[in-house]
């Protein structure tokens, strides 16, 4: 593939990931253009990530659950979403040097900072409105949380979580000037008042904290601590809601998990069918207040997949994540010094996603899934390098035994 065409596909890939933070329609359009450009250019060599087998197994079991569903026509959306997985292949094959990884992470951090600035303005305006109405429906810490460029606060906070987690290790090479964008994202993450992403951010940070120099950690933690200190009263208010009288959006989480377990007991192999949780949930709920909360999904990745698509699909889903962790840990041992941060970024983002997914069905969010695939796939090409040419024309010699790479090469 001519170098110029290959570079343009890299640009399209990064543009797709950045567009996710602004518009899913724009991101999907750019994703389609990038894939089409790749096909037209005619790839000479394809890198297949190690997670491709469990991912294919997950897709196959999803199709099986769809065929077994009593209403397969309403579940076709989960199959159409398979096209999003092409983001992983694009990242593996075109974000293939540390230089490109730095460009990618810097671009995403810059766009996320812009979205964060918008969110901060939105929050200020929303809080002024709440002070005038004192209506819970207007409270920007509870029911009127800020969405940035997105349509829902869970999508916005889920994206900011991934960017923040990935940005912490990348500060090793991005430099001090990127502290301001990172601070903006930190502030947006805190003021999103989404507890699941707070827990995800803590988990993602802890995974990499012992691999990062103290000076970098101080630059990350100090601004976030200042913002958290300023907003401590609001944070206390948000957390206190969880331990006060029964608050429907919180109380419903336990009911959803309970209903999900009963769905799994009744439909262990293939689930109730893709996109049928909303249809089946009233049958498994004994209360009479369905109008007070959203039950389109079960707010937990594991329970959602098992209840919707069955235990066989859940097994392949877990296999996919275990394969990712195994590959990333293997790459961390073998990566060159200037590329370890790429693997650490992927580990932090993946861990943040997994922990947040214990309290939210973030795997079903197209924007969050696209961004996750980009971050966790980039190390396959950029951190463990086979012989390639970088942008300066320098040949990159193999840094590991190619027989033990966590991906396959096809000419």
N, C-alpha and C positions, 0 to 999 in steps of 0.2 A: 504494500500500500504506500503510495507516495507520501512523504513526510508532511507535506502541506495539508493534504486531505486528512491525514491522521490527526494533525494538530487541530483542525477545524472540528473534528468529531469530539476531541477532548473538550474544546470550548463549548460545544453543544451540551455535552454531558454535565459540565459544571453549571452551565446556564439552567439546565433542567433542575438540578439540585437547588440552585438559588431561587428559581421561580417558585418552587414549592412553598417558600416562605411568604409569597405574595399572592399567588393564584394557582389553584390546582389545575384549572383549565389550561393556563399558560404552560405549566409544567408538563402536562400530558401531551400537549402539542409539540413542545420541544423534544420530549422523549421520543415521540413518533418520528420526528425529523432526524434525530440522532441515529435511531435504529435504521431508518431508510438510507441515510448517508453511509452507514457502515456496510449495508448490503450492496449498495452501488459501488463502493470503493473496493469491495472484494477482499476480505481479511486474509492475510497470508498465514497467520498463526492466531489461534484462539486459546486464551487461558481460561480453563474451567475451574472455578473455585471448588474447594473440597466439600462445601455444603450442597453441591448441586444434586447429589443422589438423594439425600433426605428431603430436599426441597421438592424434587420430582415425585417422591413418595407421598409427600403432603398434598401436592396437587392431585395426584391420582386418587387418593383416598377422599379428597373433597369431591371429586367427580362421582365417585362411587356413592357417597352420601347423598349427592344431588339426585342421582338415578333412583335411589331408594326412598327419596322424599315423597310424601303424598302430594306435594305441590312443587314440583321441580321448576315450574315456570317462574315462580317468584324468587328463586335462588340463583338465577343465572348471573346475577351481579358478582357473586364471589368467583365465578369462572372468568368473567371478563376482567376481573382485577388481576388475573395472572400476568397480564402484559406488564404490570408494574415491576415484576421480577427481572425484566430486562435491564433495569437500572443497575442491578448487581453485575451483570456481564459487562456493561459499558464501563463501570468504575474499575473493574478488574483489568480490563484491556486497554484503557486509555488514561487512567490516573496511575501511571506506571513508573514514576520516578519521584523521589522526595521533593524535587523542585515543583512538579505538578501538584503534589499533595499540599505543599505550602500555598500555592496559588489557590487551590480549591478551598482549603480551610479559611484562608484570609477572605476570600470572596463571600463565603457563607457567613462568616462572622460579621462582615460589614453589612450584609443585607439584613441579618438578624438584628444588628444594632439599630438599623433604620426602622425595622418593625417595632423594636422595643421603644424607640423614641415616640412613635405613633401611639403605642400602648400607654406610655407615661402621660401623654396629653389626654388620652381618653380617660385614664383613671382620675386625673385631676378634675376633669369636667364632671365625671360621674359621681365623684365624692362630694363635690359642691351641690349637685342635685340631691344627693341623699341627705345632706345636712339640712336641706330645705324641706324635704318631705318626710324623713325618718320612716320611710316605708321599706320593709324588708325586700320587696321586689326591686327596689332601686339601690340596694346595698352592693357596692362594687367588690366587697370581700366575700359575698355569698351568692346571691341570685342574679346579680348584674355584673359579673366579672368581665374583664376586658378581653377583647378578641383580636386586637391588632388588625392585620389585613385579612384574618380568617373569619369564618362564619360562626365559630363556636370557640369558647375559651379553652376547652379541653384540647382542641387541635392546636391552638396557638401556644399554650403552655407546653404541650408535648413536643412541639418543634423547638421551642426555646430550650427545653431540657436537653435535647440531643446536641444542639449547637454548643451549649454551655459545657456539657460534659466533654465533648470532643475538643473544645477550645482550651481547656485547662492544660493538657499535655502539649498542645501545639504552641503555647506561649513560649516554650523552650526555644523555638526557632522563629516565631513571628516577630518577637521583639517587644520592647516596652511601649512603643507607640500604639500597640494594639490593646493596651490596658483600658483605654477609654471605651472602645466598643464592647469589650468584655464586661466592664462595669455596667454599661447600659443593659446588656443581656441579663446580668445578675439582678439588677433592679427589677427588670420585667418579670423575671422568674419568681422573685419574692412577692411582687405586687400582683402576680396572677392569682394568688391566694388559693392555689390548687395543691392540696396536701399530698396527693400522690406524686406530683413532680418534685415537691420538696424532698420527699423520701428518696425518690429516684436520683436526685442531684446529690444527696448525701452519700448514697451507695456508690454512684459513679465516681465521686471524688475519692472515697475511701479505697477503691480498687487501685488507684494509681498514685495515692498520696506518698507512698514510700519509694516511688521511682522518680520523683520530681525534686529538684533542688529547693532548699528552703526559701531562697530569694523569690523564686517563681510562685511558690505557695503563698507567701506573704502578699504578693501582688494580686493574687486571686482572692484570698480570703478576706483581707482587710477591707476592700471596698464593699464586698457583700455584707460583712459584719456591720459596717457603718449604716448601710441601707436598712438592714434588719433592725438595728438599734433605733433608728428614726421611726420605723414602722412598727415598733414592738407592741404598741397599744392595739393597733389593728390586727397584728398577728395573734395577740392574746384573745381578741374578740373572735377571730375566726376559729381558733382551736377550742375556745370555750363552747362554741356552738355544738361541737362534737360530744360534749359531756353534759350538756344541759337537757331540758325536756326533749322528748322524742321529736326530732326534726326530720320530716318526711324524706328528703333526699339522702340523709344518712341512714335512717332506720331502714329504708328500702333496700340498701345494699345487703344487709343480712337476709332479708326476705328473698332477694334475688339469688343469693348463693344457695339458700335452702331449696328454692324452687329448681335451681339448676341441678342440684344433686338428685332430686327426685326425677327430673327428666332423664338423667344419666341412668338411673336405676331402671326406668321403664324402657329406654332406648339405648342400651349400652354399646351396640356395635356401630350403628350408623347415625345415631342422634335423631332429633326431631326433624331435621332437614335444614339446609342453609336458609338463612333469612326468615326462619319460622319461630324464633323465640318470642317475638311480639304476639304472634297468633296463639302460641301454646301457653304463655305465661299465665293468663287469667285462669286456666284450668288448674294450675298448680299453686295458686295464691288464695289463701283463705280470707284475706281482708276484704274490705269494701271501699278502699280509698285509692283505687287505681288511677283516678284522675289527678292525684297529687304528686305523682312522680313518673319519670320516664322508664319504660321497661322494654325498650327496643333491643337491648342487649344486657348482659349480666354483669358488666363492670369488672370482669376478671378474665384475662386471656385464656387461662387453663380451663376454667369451668365453662366459659363460652364455647370454646372449640369442642370440648367433650360433649356438652349438651346439644350443640347444634349439629356436629358432624360425627360424633361417636368416639369411642376410646381408641379405635385403630388410627383414626386421623390424629387424635391427640398424641399418640405414640410417635408418629412421624413428625409432628410439630415440635415435640420435645427433642427428638433426634436432631432436627435442624439446628436448634439452639446449642445443644451439646456439641455438635460438629463445629459450630462457629467458635465456641470457647476453646475447644481442643486445637483448632487450627491457629487461632490467635495466640494462644500460649506457646505453641510450637514456634510460630514466627517470631515471637518476642525473644526467644532464646537465640535465634539464628540471624536476626536482622542486624544490619550495620548500625553503628552508633548514631549516624545521622538519620536513621529511619525508624528507630525504636519508638519515637514519639507517635508515629502514624499508627502503630499497633496499639499503643496505650490509649490513643484517642478512640479507636474502635472499641477497645475493652470498656472504657468509661461510658461511651454512648450506649453500648449493648447492655451493660449492667443497669444504667439508669432506666433504659426502656423496660427491661425485665422486671425490675422492682416496681416501677410505676404501673406495669401491666398486671400486678397483683390486685390493683384497686380500680383499674379502668381497662376497657377493651381497646387498647391503643393499637393492637395489631390490625383491627378493622378500619383504622383511620388511614385513608390513602396517602395523605400528605405526610403523616408521621412515618408510615411504612417506607415510602420512597426515600425519605431522608435517612432512615436507619440503614437501608440497603446500600446507600452510597457510602456511609461512614464505615460500615463493617466490611465492605467489599474492597475498598481502596487498598488496604494493606496487601492483598493478594498480588497486586501488581507493583506496588510502590515500595513495600518494605522488604520483600523477598524477591530479588531481581535476578532474572536470567539475562543473558547477554543481549543488550539493547543499546540504542543510541539516545543520549539525552539531548536537550535543546541546544547545548553548546557544541554538539558534534562529538562529544567524548564517548568512547565505547565503554559501556558498563559491563564488566566481566561478572560471571556467575559468582555469587557470594556464598552459595550453599550447594550441597550435592543435589542436582536436579532430580535424582531418583527418590528423594525424600521431601520434595516440595508438597505443600498442602493443596496443590491444584494439578491439573493435567494440561499438557501442551499438545495441540493438534495442528499439524501443518495443512 
